[in-house]
């Protein structure tokens, strides 16, 4: 079954808690803190594989979770690190969050991306030993692993996409010029899934073509097969637009496809095109010339228009050579555009430095990525853990700012929004 989009919940592993332990051994006169650190939670890693063709393996897996890290134990024993979860997906898979942000775009075989990071393990009390603090009774909680709702969408990577109305001859053309074996019959919507085919144009050049199932008027509104397969055209450099020579209204057939391409979320009508009049084996030269002339009035200036017959082979090789030239030209223009783009300056993000303190009713709200990270590793309710967090807040200047804002004994300090934890002042 061909599945090209799935929605899943991704949950990375939580970090293990650090341990509070003191060494007690017979015949050993010196003890001391020996609580080990917790193990790190496992990451969720997606890997592009050319051996995967669809996302069918994930169709019924709505939750993907990695292993949690193990807790630290006595004798400074480190908790076991959680095992990463590797998810294999087809080359061309795009992963987006619910807000539409792209998490990963896998365009090469073997490419790997971490899309949900496991939580760090908490420190055990042995980690906090110093000359002034020789018997610490504090240990950290492990951090929670990242959790995201994501959509995995397969967008086939092809040099050119074949588009046209149902029965325009797309599947026949692909079967003749490539190694693909799509379903072919004399009725609309024979092709129900996109097909890929490798075309050897000469001994040194080849192209990858994608046959996109037939569009009809109103497809963008969900009629017919809808535009659900147009995502596979997004990555193509060039479109091969096939028009049936026996269509009663040639201009309307051409404009229908252009309108649907333009109505897609990405305007695909602006892609370079080669227009081909198909099934011309039974037409005389005069009629062919008139039909081509009619099409040339519709297409943008400079667009190649050819008459072909997949059955007899007429004009097919010429079309393929035109296609190769157009693809090469488009690739060079794209590469040149990329080289002109300036690389972004990588630096500390503003939100990493941000710290905000505001009064909310009887409480004070403290937000900031750094203090919230410390709070997530604190065991609230444990006096030693809470005292360590108070010390951190004092070092960061948070306590001083709270004094300036007039905090009073008995008020609460809420950390994070939504709250990560709270302290009594």
Secondary structure, 3 states (H helix, E strand, C coil): CCCCEEEEEEECCCCCCCCCCECCCCCCCCCCECCCCCCCCCCEEEEEECCCCCCHHHCCCCEEECCCCCCCECCCECCCCCCCEEEEEECCEEEEECCCCEEEEECCCCCEEEEECCCCCCCCHHHHCCCCCCCCCCCCCCCCCCEEEEEEEECCCCCEEEECECCCCHHHHHHHHCCCCCCCCCCCCCCCCCEEEEEECCCCCEEEEEECCCECCCHHHCCCCCCCCHHHHCCCCEEEEEEECCCCCHHHHHHHHHHHHHHCCCCHHHCEEEEEEECHHHCCHHHHHHHHHHHHCCCCCCCEEEECCCCCCCCHHHHHHHHHHHHHHHHHHHHHHHHHCCCCCCCCCHHHHCCEEEEECCEEEEECHHHHHHHHCCCCCCHHHHHHHHHHHHHCCHHHHHHHCCCCCCCEEEECCCCCEEEEC
